[in-house]
């Protein structure tokens, strides 16, 4: 597990204060996954800097991150 800097911890505390909660999402067990409602984001600690997105924010479908696809004239999440 990566040790977080005080700045990274403060960023996570701000996310928690905004209603985000940690969660485990296979295959991202070693990443920082947080969710709020039906949405989630996968973050990674950048040594000496902050946090970065590993995957775009997405909906949770059946306990997993969904993928946005174009279908016809619209978009769907699977």
Rosetta blueprint (number, residue, H / E / L):
1 X L
2 X L
3 X L
4 X L
5 X L
6 X H
7 X H
8 X H
9 X H
10 X H
11 X H
12 X H
13 X H
14 X H
15 X H
16 X H
17 X H
18 X L
19 X L
20 X L
21 X E
22 X E
23 X L
24 X L
25 X L
26 X L
27 X L
28 X L
29 X L
30 X L
31 X L
32 X E
33 X E
34 X E
35 X E
36 X E
37 X L
38 X L
39 X E
40 X E
41 X E
42 X E
43 X E
44 X E
45 X E
46 X L
47 X L
48 X L
49 X L
50 X L
51 X E
52 X E
53 X E
54 X E
55 X E
56 X E
57 X E
58 X E
59 X E
60 X E
61 X E
62 X L
63 X L
64 X E
65 X E
66 X L
67 X L
68 X E
69 X E
70 X E
71 X E
72 X L
73 X L
74 X E
75 X E
76 X E
77 X E
78 X L
